[in-house]
Amino acid sequence: MKKIKIMIIGAGGRGNKYATLAANIPEKIEIVAVAEPRKFHREKMARKNGIPLEHAFKCWKDAANHKKIADAVVICTQDKMHVEPMQAFAKKGYHILLEKPMAPDAEGCQAIIQSAIDNNIILAVCHVMRYTKYTQTLKEIVDSGKIGEIVSIQHLEPIGYWHYSHSYVRGNWRQESESSSALLAKSCHDLDWIRYIMDSPCEKISSFGSLKYFRKENKPSDAGERCINCSIESSCPYSAKRFYMDRLERKQLGWPLDVMSPEMTLESVTKALQKGPYGRCVFACDNDVVDNQVVNMEFAGERTASFSMIACSRYGGRRTTIFGTMGELTGDGSKITVFDFLTNKTTEIDTKAGDTGFAGGHGGGDSNVLSHFIDALSTGDTNQILTGPEVSLESHLMVFAAEKARKENIVVNMSDFIKTLSHKIKQ
């Protein structure tokens, strides 16, 4: 089978994750180019993957303007920087694996979908939760009728106190204007997953949430502006000094340490704590995204779902309970437990998913979405793609509707919402 040649656009955490996964299947994939403005990250990826210097581009525009050198691109730029590269590479005939979210607004998402359609290219969005063995096993159980018809789903995402403070207080996703809402950035996965399991359209949606805790008025009076010179740092669970230094000492040099300090030495980490964004007190940052949110949904057939996203929690896998007419199913991203109402018996299935978070590749979802994408390109079988343009657009619109509901304190009718958006986009 011919190897699929790919180009990585954005050599940050996600770009490196997919490059590493691609290197694990060299019989299927060859990484031939990278585009990344930061010299350290660009050159590191080029060295690691044997990419010639002439194909290590400083900007995605340079790569798009170059003659076509790959079959596909993996776009892992920041959330607000997806539309333009998507359009440019699609126009040149590249197939595209696009990191979620597609875009921070409906207009951008629609532009991406239209670009894929107009240029007749294969597009897969990285809603990686659909691709895990855990999800496929769970969906098979639900579709088999073992718990009857779904009545309601409760789904929880405990982001984790340290993960939230790293990414959404100090990090790149702390401001909605610079990236997107926290619900879109962190949990469009989850609304997409709920829609996938329900297997029917969402009809109504409401939401509540706020930035409750990580605010300046909650800063202790004797706390410093930075953890490295704070008198109460040792008693604060959000200490950046303890969090990053502990990982350095333990040689845990992957995410999130490599985001805070690419070189990961005592000198570079200390400097980052003294001067960089990741060394700031969590109550002295410029963050504005919510730290807690609930979303309530009504699906076709009078079925309901509730989703909770919470920062102040132990870091761990998502937890779900599905209530059916004939039984109840619970899952934690790895183990699935089914209780049968008729027999009063409980069955447990361990999918052995391992670490279901980012560092662990989302329980196999990262590797599987890449494999499905590559197989679709190799065989022409687009059924391999579980997160194509239309389904991904639908779940993104659910997120936008939830944010409208939260900000305006209303219940959003999805059909009316979609009609209004369609009218605006046509104008």
C-alpha atoms as one frame of an Amber mdcrd trajectory, in Angstrom:
protein
   0.000   0.000   0.000   1.256   3.443  -0.913   2.352   5.605   2.020   0.263
   8.691   2.701   2.397  11.809   2.828   1.305  14.380   5.408   2.237  17.901
   6.432   1.832  19.161  10.007   0.541  22.728  10.322   1.332  23.920  13.850
   4.030  22.138  15.871   2.557  22.703  19.312   1.123  20.076  21.648  -1.452
  18.647  19.252   0.803  18.815  16.202   3.527  16.920  18.042   1.020  14.368
  19.301  -0.088  13.502  15.758   3.485  13.534  14.468   4.463  11.037  17.177
   1.480   8.823  16.380   2.282   8.970  12.672   5.854   7.881  13.394   4.426
   4.762  15.059   2.958   3.561  11.739   5.770   4.334   9.243   4.405   1.707
   6.870   1.321   3.913   6.361   2.455   7.515   6.886   5.407   9.690   5.939
   5.712  13.178   7.452   7.228  15.308   4.713   6.742  18.908   5.901   5.931
  21.158   8.850   4.802  24.784   9.129   5.453  26.521  12.448   6.475  30.151
  13.202   8.461  29.289  16.371  11.980  28.270  15.374  12.598  25.890  18.292
   9.410  23.890  17.698   9.762  23.935  13.913  13.352  22.691  13.921  12.653
  20.107  16.624   9.858  18.525  14.577  11.934  18.669  11.409  14.877  16.908
  13.077  12.721  14.288  14.753  10.915  13.359  11.532  13.703  13.784   8.990
  11.976  16.691   7.267  14.284  18.553   4.847  14.904  22.195   5.753  13.257
  23.424   2.552  10.035  21.826   3.765  10.205  23.295   7.275   8.123  26.418
   6.658   7.936  29.435   8.966   4.313  30.111   8.043   1.419  28.017   6.776
   1.016  30.507   3.923   4.492  29.620   2.647   3.523  25.939   2.718   0.227
  26.598   0.934   1.941  28.670  -1.760   4.555  25.978  -2.353   3.947  23.276
  -4.939   1.848  20.386  -3.619   4.168  18.026  -1.723   1.804  15.878   0.363
  -1.507  14.074   0.204  -2.924  15.630   3.364  -2.348  18.218   6.049  -3.023
  18.014   9.764  -4.083  21.492  10.921  -3.209  22.103  14.579  -3.023  25.885
  14.717  -4.821  27.887  17.415  -8.643  27.810  17.404  -9.041  31.153  15.614
  -6.481  30.202  12.962  -8.246  27.287  11.252 -10.396  28.841   8.534  -7.736
  30.453   6.327  -5.319  27.499   6.203  -8.235  25.120   5.712  -9.442  27.077
   2.696  -5.955  27.484   1.241  -4.959  23.822   1.513  -8.355  22.534   0.381
  -8.069  24.702  -2.719  -4.770  22.993  -3.535  -6.391  19.579  -3.200  -5.014
  18.506   0.153  -7.185  16.238   2.300  -7.455  17.612   5.823  -7.444  16.347
   9.397  -8.575  19.358  11.410  -8.107  19.841  15.134 -11.239  20.736  17.054
 -12.896  23.142  17.381 -13.308  23.889  13.690 -13.690  27.619  14.317 -14.857
  29.859  17.191 -18.058  30.889  15.396 -20.716  29.413  13.149 -19.673  31.466
  10.137 -16.138  30.083  10.318 -17.405  26.524  10.688 -19.681  26.915   7.690
 -16.817  28.353   5.634 -14.715  25.285   6.459 -17.499  22.885   5.487 -18.149
  24.727   2.234 -14.446  24.685   1.380 -14.324  20.908   1.795 -17.414  20.479
  -0.397 -16.304  22.904  -3.110 -12.870  21.294  -3.443 -14.071  17.695  -3.106
 -11.561  16.799  -0.398 -11.854  14.469   2.581 -12.232  16.355   5.864 -12.126
  14.747   9.305 -12.513  16.777  12.508 -10.664  15.574  15.592 -13.640  14.767
  17.800 -11.472  11.929  19.026 -13.906  10.603  21.651 -15.991   8.913  18.947
 -13.007   6.826  17.863 -12.105   5.141  21.160 -12.654   1.452  21.836 -14.584
   2.521  24.935 -17.051   4.616  22.921 -17.497   2.005  20.215 -18.136  -0.692
  22.834 -20.585   1.532  24.713 -22.440   2.473  21.539 -22.689  -1.153  20.492
 -24.307  -1.967  23.853 -26.754   0.940  23.577 -27.640   0.169  19.950 -28.201
  -3.500  20.791 -31.148  -2.551  23.011 -29.671  -4.088  26.171 -30.805  -1.104
  28.240 -33.898  -0.456  26.140 -34.532   3.007  24.759 -32.449   5.870  26.116
 -34.496   8.106  28.410 -31.721  10.368  29.684 -27.936  10.816  29.772 -25.877
  12.449  32.528 -22.320  13.263  31.459 -19.581  14.891  33.547 -16.227  16.311
  32.507 -14.001  16.960  35.550 -11.330  19.114  33.921  -9.157  19.001  37.030
  -7.942  21.883  39.150  -4.392  21.849  37.732  -5.400  21.219  34.095  -7.855
  24.096  34.188  -5.387  26.497  35.815  -2.723  25.522  33.269  -4.837  25.890
  30.115  -7.772  28.156  30.979  -6.395  30.541  33.611  -2.719  30.944  32.703
  -2.670  29.362  29.244  -3.680  29.819  25.633  -7.421  29.265  26.166  -7.901
  31.726  29.024  -9.636  34.463  27.000 -12.654  33.920  24.792 -11.632  36.764
  22.459  -8.217  35.157  21.870  -9.406  31.569  21.411 -13.023  30.563  22.045
 -15.429  29.827  24.873 -14.329  27.159  27.358 -17.300  25.030  26.318 -16.157
  25.069  22.705 -12.441  24.678  23.397 -12.713  21.960  26.020 -16.099  20.329
  25.674 -17.292  20.409  22.073 -15.938  16.821  22.319 -18.593  16.073  24.883
 -21.642  17.536  23.194 -20.533  15.758  20.027 -20.214  12.502  22.005 -23.675
  12.863  23.550 -25.162  13.519  20.108 -23.367  10.423  18.754 -24.715   8.170
  21.493 -28.253   9.628  21.294 -28.237   9.153  17.515 -30.954  11.781  17.066
 -30.978  15.563  16.684 -30.965  17.969  19.608 -34.147  20.085  19.612 -33.786
  22.401  22.622 -30.873  23.546  24.738 -30.247  25.682  27.835 -27.133  26.436
  29.840 -25.813  28.090  32.993 -22.234  28.842  33.975 -19.800  31.469  35.176
 -16.247  32.330  36.123 -16.895  31.817  39.817 -13.531  31.201  41.443 -10.489
  32.250  39.415 -11.085  35.989  39.842  -9.036  38.853  41.242 -11.415  39.442
  44.162 -10.682  35.914  45.415  -6.941  36.529  45.673  -5.699  36.216  49.285
  -4.439  39.533  50.625  -0.938  38.169  51.283  -0.579  36.352  47.940   2.042
  37.477  45.428   1.560  38.227  41.752   3.715  35.208  40.920   3.988  31.862
  42.656   7.778  31.893  42.687   7.878  34.800  45.152   4.606  34.274  47.019
   4.615  33.932  50.820   1.681  31.480  50.825   2.697  29.453  47.761   3.385
  26.288  49.760  -0.197  26.187  51.051  -1.889  26.918  47.701  -3.125  23.958
  45.606  -2.724  26.076  42.465   1.006  26.779  42.970   2.700  26.942  39.583
   6.093  26.544  41.258   5.170  23.214  42.828   3.214  21.983  39.832   5.880
  22.546  37.149   8.971  21.941  39.313   7.591  18.622  40.562   7.167  17.434
  36.991  10.652  18.599  36.067  12.163  16.716  39.023  10.257  13.557  38.110
  11.369  13.840  34.471   7.767  14.112  33.317   8.846  16.185  30.348   5.789
  15.894  28.124   2.563  17.880  28.306   1.942  20.202  30.074   5.552  21.008
  31.015   6.674  21.255  27.390   4.043  23.951  26.780   5.283  26.072  29.664
   8.986  25.679  28.802  10.006  23.922  25.565  13.618  23.273  26.659  12.573
  21.932  30.094  15.708  22.649  32.112  15.870  24.012  35.671  17.046  27.347
  34.277  14.344  27.621  31.602  11.506  26.536  33.911  12.644  28.992  36.590
  12.768  31.776  34.008   9.272  30.877  32.801   7.962  31.025  36.365   9.575
  34.441  36.823   8.524  36.027  33.541   6.115  33.861  31.557   2.310  33.547
  31.734   2.448  30.142  33.426   4.097  31.542  36.557   1.268  33.896  37.483
  -1.017  33.622  40.468  -4.315  32.103  39.341  -6.083  35.096  40.890  -3.919
  37.637  39.037  -4.396  36.607  35.409  -6.364  38.090  32.520  -8.662  35.066
  32.116 -12.383  35.427  31.404 -13.709  31.960  30.394 -16.076  30.072  32.686
 -14.799  27.625  35.303 -18.105  25.783  35.619 -20.963  25.170  33.218 -24.000
  22.957  32.852 -25.812  22.281  29.585 -29.299  20.761  29.400 -30.535  19.259
  26.159 -33.751  17.808  24.814 -33.424  15.427  21.879 -35.993  14.092  19.441
 -38.302  11.580  21.073 -38.536  13.485  24.371 -35.143  12.255  25.531 -32.950
  14.457  27.692 -29.278  14.910  28.483 -27.343  16.974  30.991 -23.655  17.843
  30.764 -21.468  19.365  33.480 -17.997  20.834  33.008 -16.149  21.725  36.208
 -12.680  23.120  36.907 -12.621  22.606  40.673 -12.303  18.850  40.554  -9.852
  16.018  40.690  -8.317  15.455  37.279  -9.755  12.345  35.731 -11.774  10.740
  33.001 -15.271  11.707  32.000 -18.074   9.916  33.817 -21.406   9.007  32.268
 -24.681   7.419  33.285 -27.192   6.407  30.623 -30.703   5.685  31.855 -32.660
   3.306  29.616 -36.138   1.835  29.790 -34.729  -1.662  30.452 -31.480  -0.927
  32.246 -28.817   1.529  33.336 -25.278   1.948  31.979 -22.401   3.736  33.684
 -18.955   4.418  32.270 -15.731   6.209  33.160 -13.909   6.222  29.843 -12.531
   2.742  30.378 -14.937   0.519  32.337 -18.609   0.087  31.422 -21.145  -1.298
  33.879 -24.606  -2.433  32.750 -27.454  -3.129  35.178 -30.393  -5.123  33.810
 -33.802  -4.241  35.318 -35.331  -7.628  34.463 -32.639  -9.916  35.863 -31.269
  -7.567  38.518 -27.810  -8.531  37.285 -24.783  -6.318  36.709 -22.265  -6.869
  33.912 -18.877  -5.110  33.787 -16.788  -4.628  30.659 -13.246  -3.258  30.879
 -12.132  -1.762  27.573  -8.667  -1.167  29.061  -8.558   2.330  27.634  -5.752
   3.515  29.930  -5.241   7.265  30.340  -8.273   8.969  28.792  -6.825  12.498
  29.025  -4.682  14.499  26.611  -1.369  13.059  27.814  -2.632   9.536  27.244
  -4.004  10.229  23.780  -7.645  10.352  24.938  -7.866   6.605  25.547  -6.705
   5.728  22.035  -8.892   8.322  20.327  -5.963  10.335  18.988  -4.308   7.347
  17.315  -7.615   5.978  16.028  -8.791   9.197  14.385  -5.449   9.420  12.575
  -5.626   5.770  11.491  -9.217   6.112  10.261  -8.270   9.246   8.317  -5.268
   7.565   6.686  -7.285   4.434   5.849 -10.005   6.583   4.271  -7.391   8.250
   2.070  -5.781   4.914   1.153  -9.016   3.112   0.285 -11.366   5.928  -0.673
 -13.824   4.591   1.920 -15.117   7.721   3.668 -17.214   5.558   6.006 -13.992
   5.371   7.995 -14.592   9.020   8.947 -16.898   9.234  11.971 -16.530  13.015
  12.244 -17.057  14.355   8.778 -18.235  17.861   7.850 -21.981  17.618   8.458
 -21.951  15.803  11.803 -19.153  17.999  13.125 -21.016  21.141  12.130 -24.128
  19.925  13.940 -22.346  19.410  17.255 -20.521  22.742  16.945 -23.883  24.454
  16.454 -25.093  22.798  19.662 -22.192  24.477  21.492 -22.963  27.878  19.966
 -26.621  27.477  20.918 -25.643  26.553  24.485 -23.487  29.674  24.745 -26.340
  31.817  23.435 -28.623  30.248  26.040 -26.119  30.869  28.838 -25.398  34.478
  27.938 -29.019  35.444  27.244 -30.603  33.281  29.953 -32.999  31.622  27.508
 -33.945  28.208  26.137 -32.788  27.921  22.527 -34.877  26.067  19.957 -32.283
  24.454  17.690 -34.301  24.591  14.470 -34.973  28.323  14.924 -31.328  28.897
  15.849 -30.067  27.121  12.738 -32.514  29.011  10.494 -31.335  32.339  11.921
 -27.691  31.398  11.441 -28.307  30.245   7.865 -29.958  33.576   7.084 -27.040
  35.529   8.563 -24.452  33.452   6.679 -26.283  33.933   3.353 -26.379  37.680
   3.913
